[in-house]
């Protein structure tokens, strides 16, 4: 139990204190905007690879007038910059008497999201494009607000030394967020599958934009689920959520490629897919599943080929393990 509490504390620090930690530890460093949180990684070889990449992108940042030009590669949970959609802004501790009410408010927002999705389908079916896009914008804003409330509730429970309530809340949020993400993703796919058969160019263009917005919303919801599973101490569930998030990134990347989008847009989603897989690999390792961690890292290389050195992380670990067995 003590080990679990330590892990949960580390997760909460990553979720809720990343901005402060990054600023304090990098104030006198080159390019302080870059902090890949390498020390949080679970293996020494991972830390070394992370630090090497961080040093490289800091040098590029310095050449670019101290403005970052690259994302972190393999990274810890409090890393920045990353091509992810969830932002871990600072949240305030609630008075203890207000925690339950805020928790209920956060819980009801899932029902609101479900209702909004039903309304969206009606608007899309009626080709009410402007109304549909406005609703998607509201849904995205609501998802940000819901996650902020979840972090506020769970951090407050933790501060008031009620870790059981914090874990239970995260567990509920995780399951509901995953369902929400899957519903968003499913509808985005449904719309995308209709595009090749559309005869009206204007309608096809409108549907394509709506599908892209839905994909991005689904990706963000999978990230929220990943954070929630981690908060509940379920690293296997967190890894699976981040893997599904990378699938969304791939769908967007493919759609962008097929529509002739700018290379910079395509590259962003390539890095996003890789980053979500990197985060999955972190949670697979925390779940004591190095084979799946290796699989996620290897898969990430198809999106960011210059990271081929990541595959060597496991060669180092396996070699070290063999040497230990052969030692007298």
ROVEX-78762 format. One record per residue (C-alpha): residue number from 1; x, y, z. Coordinates in nm, 3 decimals, always signed. Layout:
! residues N
NODE    n       c1       c2       c3
NODE  NUM        X        Y        Z
...
//
This chain:
! residues 328
NODE    n       c1       c2       c3
NODE    1   +0.000   +0.000   +0.000
NODE    2   +0.287   +0.233   +0.081
NODE    3   +0.440   +0.170   -0.261
NODE    4   +0.104   +0.242   -0.427
NODE    5   +0.069   +0.571   -0.239
NODE    6   +0.418   +0.674   -0.348
NODE    7   +0.329   +0.600   -0.711
NODE    8   +0.004   +0.789   -0.680
NODE    9   +0.184   +1.085   -0.526
NODE   10   +0.426   +1.090   -0.818
NODE   11   +0.138   +1.079   -1.064
NODE   12   -0.038   +1.365   -0.892
NODE   13   +0.280   +1.569   -0.888
NODE   14   +0.311   +1.506   -1.261
NODE   15   -0.053   +1.601   -1.317
NODE   16   -0.079   +1.899   -1.090
NODE   17   +0.265   +2.044   -1.035
NODE   18   +0.433   +2.011   -1.370
NODE   19   +0.438   +2.380   -1.450
NODE   20   +0.592   +2.481   -1.116
NODE   21   +0.852   +2.204   -1.119
NODE   22   +0.952   +2.286   -1.473
NODE   23   +0.996   +2.654   -1.397
NODE   24   +1.191   +2.605   -1.073
NODE   25   +1.429   +2.342   -1.208
NODE   26   +1.508   +2.522   -1.532
NODE   27   +1.531   +2.889   -1.436
NODE   28   +1.906   +2.902   -1.489
NODE   29   +1.926   +2.654   -1.775
NODE   30   +1.943   +2.703   -2.147
NODE   31   +1.595   +2.720   -2.299
NODE   32   +1.394   +2.674   -1.976
NODE   33   +1.075   +2.616   -2.178
NODE   34   +1.206   +2.266   -2.247
NODE   35   +1.184   +2.010   -1.969
NODE   36   +1.136   +1.648   -2.077
NODE   37   +1.098   +1.530   -1.715
NODE   38   +1.363   +1.265   -1.775
NODE   39   +1.420   +1.188   -1.407
NODE   40   +1.065   +1.048   -1.376
NODE   41   +1.133   +0.769   -1.625
NODE   42   +1.141   +0.415   -1.479
NODE   43   +1.472   +0.291   -1.629
NODE   44   +1.824   +0.436   -1.627
NODE   45   +1.864   +0.373   -2.001
NODE   46   +1.542   +0.565   -2.067
NODE   47   +1.666   +0.856   -1.856
NODE   48   +1.990   +0.864   -2.053
NODE   49   +1.812   +0.860   -2.391
NODE   50   +1.572   +1.128   -2.273
NODE   51   +1.851   +1.352   -2.146
NODE   52   +2.046   +1.317   -2.471
NODE   53   +1.743   +1.419   -2.676
NODE   54   +1.665   +1.703   -2.435
NODE   55   +2.019   +1.837   -2.469
NODE   56   +1.991   +1.824   -2.848
NODE   57   +1.660   +2.011   -2.868
NODE   58   +1.780   +2.268   -2.616
NODE   59   +2.074   +2.346   -2.845
NODE   60   +1.837   +2.389   -3.140
NODE   61   +1.619   +2.607   -2.921
NODE   62   +1.917   +2.829   -2.831
NODE   63   +2.003   +2.875   -3.198
NODE   64   +1.641   +2.978   -3.255
NODE   65   +1.660   +3.269   -3.006
NODE   66   +1.557   +3.050   -2.711
NODE   67   +1.234   +2.945   -2.883
NODE   68   +1.169   +2.568   -2.893
NODE   69   +1.167   +2.407   -3.238
NODE   70   +1.117   +2.045   -3.128
NODE   71   +0.902   +1.835   -2.897
NODE   72   +1.033   +1.605   -2.627
NODE   73   +1.080   +1.249   -2.748
NODE   74   +1.057   +0.978   -2.482
NODE   75   +0.948   +1.172   -2.175
NODE   76   +0.818   +1.175   -1.819
NODE   77   +0.460   +1.271   -1.726
NODE   78   +0.542   +1.637   -1.656
NODE   79   +0.733   +1.699   -1.980
NODE   80   +0.699   +2.007   -2.198
NODE   81   +0.672   +2.086   -2.485
NODE   82   +0.461   +1.800   -2.618
NODE   83   +0.218   +1.786   -2.911
NODE   84   -0.065   +1.680   -2.682
NODE   85   -0.407   +1.842   -2.645
NODE   86   -0.459   +1.838   -2.267
NODE   87   -0.295   +2.123   -2.078
NODE   88   -0.218   +2.083   -1.709
NODE   89   -0.293   +2.433   -1.587
NODE   90   -0.276   +2.517   -1.219
NODE   91   -0.584   +2.428   -1.013
NODE   92   -0.687   +2.554   -0.669
NODE   93   -0.757   +2.341   -0.364
NODE   94   -1.126   +2.331   -0.275
NODE   95   -1.263   +2.382   +0.073
NODE   96   -1.335   +2.033   +0.206
NODE   97   -1.708   +2.103   +0.226
NODE   98   -1.722   +2.179   -0.149
NODE   99   -1.545   +1.870   -0.283
NODE  100   -1.849   +1.642   -0.306
NODE  101   -2.059   +1.903   -0.488
NODE  102   -1.778   +1.968   -0.738
NODE  103   -1.737   +1.594   -0.791
NODE  104   -2.108   +1.562   -0.871
NODE  105   -2.083   +1.855   -1.111
NODE  106   -1.791   +1.691   -1.292
NODE  107   -1.983   +1.362   -1.309
NODE  108   -2.293   +1.523   -1.463
NODE  109   -2.081   +1.669   -1.741
NODE  110   -2.048   +1.320   -1.891
NODE  111   -2.424   +1.309   -1.936
NODE  112   -2.407   +1.656   -2.090
NODE  113   -2.143   +1.532   -2.335
NODE  114   -2.364   +1.237   -2.426
NODE  115   -2.659   +1.470   -2.488
NODE  116   -2.443   +1.708   -2.691
NODE  117   -2.328   +1.422   -2.913
NODE  118   -2.688   +1.322   -2.985
NODE  119   -2.769   +1.684   -3.071
NODE  120   -2.459   +1.704   -3.291
NODE  121   -2.571   +1.402   -3.492
NODE  122   -2.905   +1.569   -3.559
NODE  123   -2.741   +1.891   -3.673
NODE  124   -2.496   +1.708   -3.897
NODE  125   -2.779   +1.502   -4.045
NODE  126   -2.964   +1.825   -4.126
NODE  127   -2.647   +1.980   -4.271
NODE  128   -2.654   +2.255   -4.009
NODE  129   -2.280   +2.296   -4.044
NODE  130   -2.232   +2.626   -3.862
NODE  131   -2.443   +2.507   -3.567
NODE  132   -2.256   +2.175   -3.558
NODE  133   -1.916   +2.346   -3.551
NODE  134   -2.029   +2.583   -3.277
NODE  135   -2.151   +2.288   -3.071
NODE  136   -1.819   +2.107   -3.119
NODE  137   -1.640   +2.415   -2.991
NODE  138   -1.861   +2.413   -2.680
NODE  139   -1.801   +2.040   -2.629
NODE  140   -1.425   +2.094   -2.646
NODE  141   -1.446   +2.378   -2.393
NODE  142   -1.663   +2.164   -2.164
NODE  143   -1.413   +1.879   -2.178
NODE  144   -1.136   +2.113   -2.063
NODE  145   -1.355   +2.239   -1.780
NODE  146   -1.453   +1.888   -1.675
NODE  147   -1.093   +1.769   -1.656
NODE  148   -0.995   +2.078   -1.454
NODE  149   -1.274   +1.999   -1.208
NODE  150   -1.160   +1.637   -1.184
NODE  151   -0.807   +1.743   -1.102
NODE  152   -0.939   +1.993   -0.850
NODE  153   -1.151   +1.727   -0.677
NODE  154   -0.882   +1.459   -0.663
NODE  155   -0.603   +1.693   -0.554
NODE  156   -0.827   +1.834   -0.282
NODE  157   -0.908   +1.486   -0.151
NODE  158   -0.536   +1.413   -0.149
NODE  159   -0.452   +1.732   +0.040
NODE  160   -0.715   +1.647   +0.302
NODE  161   -0.550   +1.304   +0.338
NODE  162   -0.836   +1.109   +0.186
NODE  163   -0.647   +0.919   -0.082
NODE  164   -0.916   +0.650   -0.108
NODE  165   -1.170   +0.908   -0.228
NODE  166   -0.915   +1.049   -0.473
NODE  167   -0.845   +0.706   -0.623
NODE  168   -1.214   +0.615   -0.636
NODE  169   -1.295   +0.943   -0.813
NODE  170   -1.017   +0.897   -1.068
NODE  171   -1.135   +0.542   -1.133
NODE  172   -1.488   +0.660   -1.211
NODE  173   -1.362   +0.946   -1.428
NODE  174   -1.137   +0.705   -1.618
NODE  175   -1.414   +0.467   -1.720
NODE  176   -1.653   +0.746   -1.819
NODE  177   -1.384   +0.935   -2.011
NODE  178   -1.291   +0.623   -2.205
NODE  179   -1.654   +0.564   -2.306
NODE  180   -1.687   +0.927   -2.410
NODE  181   -1.369   +0.909   -2.619
NODE  182   -1.486   +0.594   -2.792
NODE  183   -1.823   +0.751   -2.875
NODE  184   -1.653   +1.058   -3.026
NODE  185   -1.411   +0.844   -3.224
NODE  186   -1.683   +0.613   -3.350
NODE  187   -1.888   +0.901   -3.486
NODE  188   -1.582   +1.062   -3.647
NODE  189   -1.516   +0.734   -3.826
NODE  190   -1.879   +0.708   -3.931
NODE  191   -1.866   +1.052   -4.093
NODE  192   -1.528   +0.981   -4.257
NODE  193   -1.658   +0.661   -4.413
NODE  194   -1.938   +0.857   -4.583
NODE  195   -1.703   +1.105   -4.751
NODE  196   -1.603   +0.898   -5.060
NODE  197   -1.970   +0.851   -5.156
NODE  198   -2.071   +1.215   -5.129
NODE  199   -2.164   +1.384   -5.456
NODE  200   -2.202   +1.736   -5.317
NODE  201   -1.853   +1.899   -5.287
NODE  202   -1.976   +2.157   -5.033
NODE  203   -2.133   +1.892   -4.812
NODE  204   -1.823   +1.673   -4.843
NODE  205   -1.599   +1.960   -4.737
NODE  206   -1.823   +2.041   -4.440
NODE  207   -1.836   +1.678   -4.326
NODE  208   -1.457   +1.655   -4.351
NODE  209   -1.412   +1.954   -4.119
NODE  210   -1.662   +1.814   -3.869
NODE  211   -1.488   +1.476   -3.874
NODE  212   -1.151   +1.643   -3.805
NODE  213   -1.295   +1.832   -3.508
NODE  214   -1.447   +1.511   -3.374
NODE  215   -1.120   +1.322   -3.412
NODE  216   -0.936   +1.590   -3.219
NODE  217   -1.203   +1.586   -2.950
NODE  218   -1.176   +1.207   -2.926
NODE  219   -0.798   +1.229   -2.897
NODE  220   -0.826   +1.478   -2.612
NODE  221   -1.082   +1.256   -2.436
NODE  222   -0.844   +0.958   -2.463
NODE  223   -0.571   +1.172   -2.305
NODE  224   -0.809   +1.263   -2.021
NODE  225   -0.884   +0.892   -1.975
NODE  226   -0.512   +0.816   -1.969
NODE  227   -0.448   +1.071   -1.697
NODE  228   -0.748   +0.945   -1.499
NODE  229   -0.640   +0.581   -1.513
NODE  230   -0.293   +0.685   -1.395
NODE  231   -0.449   +0.881   -1.109
NODE  232   -0.636   +0.566   -1.009
NODE  233   -0.311   +0.370   -1.010
NODE  234   -0.418   +0.164   -1.313
NODE  235   -0.115   +0.200   -1.540
NODE  236   -0.234   -0.076   -1.772
NODE  237   -0.558   +0.111   -1.833
NODE  238   -0.362   +0.434   -1.880
NODE  239   -0.134   +0.272   -2.139
NODE  240   -0.431   +0.136   -2.335
NODE  241   -0.596   +0.479   -2.339
NODE  242   -0.280   +0.645   -2.470
NODE  243   -0.244   +0.377   -2.741
NODE  244   -0.601   +0.446   -2.853
NODE  245   -0.519   +0.816   -2.856
NODE  246   -0.232   +0.746   -3.095
NODE  247   -0.478   +0.566   -3.323
NODE  248   -0.679   +0.888   -3.342
NODE  249   -0.363   +1.083   -3.430
NODE  250   -0.301   +0.838   -3.713
NODE  251   -0.652   +0.885   -3.845
NODE  252   -0.608   +1.263   -3.850
NODE  253   -0.263   +1.233   -4.007
NODE  254   -0.402   +1.012   -4.285
NODE  255   -0.695   +1.246   -4.348
NODE  256   -0.461   +1.545   -4.359
NODE  257   -0.233   +1.364   -4.604
NODE  258   -0.521   +1.264   -4.831
NODE  259   -0.658   +1.618   -4.835
NODE  260   -0.322   +1.767   -4.935
NODE  261   -0.268   +1.954   -4.609
NODE  262   +0.053   +2.143   -4.536
NODE  263   +0.348   +1.928   -4.435
NODE  264   +0.378   +2.111   -4.101
NODE  265   +0.024   +1.999   -4.009
NODE  266   +0.099   +1.639   -4.102
NODE  267   +0.426   +1.648   -3.907
NODE  268   +0.245   +1.772   -3.597
NODE  269   +0.015   +1.469   -3.593
NODE  270   +0.308   +1.239   -3.663
NODE  271   +0.476   +1.371   -3.350
NODE  272   +0.149   +1.354   -3.160
NODE  273   +0.105   +0.986   -3.248
NODE  274   +0.463   +0.919   -3.138
NODE  275   +0.423   +1.114   -2.813
NODE  276   +0.106   +0.929   -2.720
NODE  277   +0.287   +0.600   -2.781
NODE  278   +0.582   +0.721   -2.574
NODE  279   +0.341   +0.794   -2.289
NODE  280   +0.186   +0.450   -2.334
NODE  281   +0.530   +0.290   -2.309
NODE  282   +0.592   +0.475   -1.981
NODE  283   +0.272   +0.332   -1.833
NODE  284   +0.344   -0.017   -1.967
NODE  285   +0.673   -0.007   -1.779
NODE  286   +0.499   +0.118   -1.465
NODE  287   +0.263   -0.178   -1.509
NODE  288   +0.566   -0.413   -1.524
NODE  289   +0.504   -0.508   -1.887
NODE  290   +0.834   -0.436   -2.068
NODE  291   +0.729   -0.628   -2.381
NODE  292   +0.435   -0.398   -2.446
NODE  293   +0.649   -0.098   -2.352
NODE  294   +0.899   -0.207   -2.617
NODE  295   +0.617   -0.256   -2.868
NODE  296   +0.485   +0.097   -2.814
NODE  297   +0.831   +0.252   -2.848
NODE  298   +0.903   +0.051   -3.163
NODE  299   +0.569   +0.152   -3.311
NODE  300   +0.643   +0.518   -3.241
NODE  301   +0.944   +0.502   -3.475
NODE  302   +0.725   +0.475   -3.784
NODE  303   +0.602   +0.828   -3.710
NODE  304   +0.932   +0.985   -3.606
NODE  305   +1.201   +0.779   -3.785
NODE  306   +1.494   +0.975   -3.643
NODE  307   +1.421   +0.814   -3.306
NODE  308   +1.545   +0.472   -3.415
NODE  309   +1.785   +0.472   -3.119
NODE  310   +1.489   +0.416   -2.887
NODE  311   +1.476   +0.049   -2.984
NODE  312   +1.822   +0.009   -2.830
NODE  313   +1.685   +0.092   -2.485
NODE  314   +1.557   -0.261   -2.446
NODE  315   +1.871   -0.413   -2.594
NODE  316   +2.063   -0.238   -2.315
NODE  317   +1.822   -0.363   -2.051
NODE  318   +1.821   -0.721   -2.181
NODE  319   +2.200   -0.723   -2.208
NODE  320   +2.232   -0.595   -1.850
NODE  321   +1.993   -0.863   -1.730
NODE  322   +2.190   -1.137   -1.907
NODE  323   +2.518   -1.011   -1.759
NODE  324   +2.361   -1.017   -1.414
NODE  325   +2.257   -1.381   -1.462
NODE  326   +2.604   -1.480   -1.581
NODE  327   +2.782   -1.300   -1.297
NODE  328   +2.943   -1.536   -1.043
//
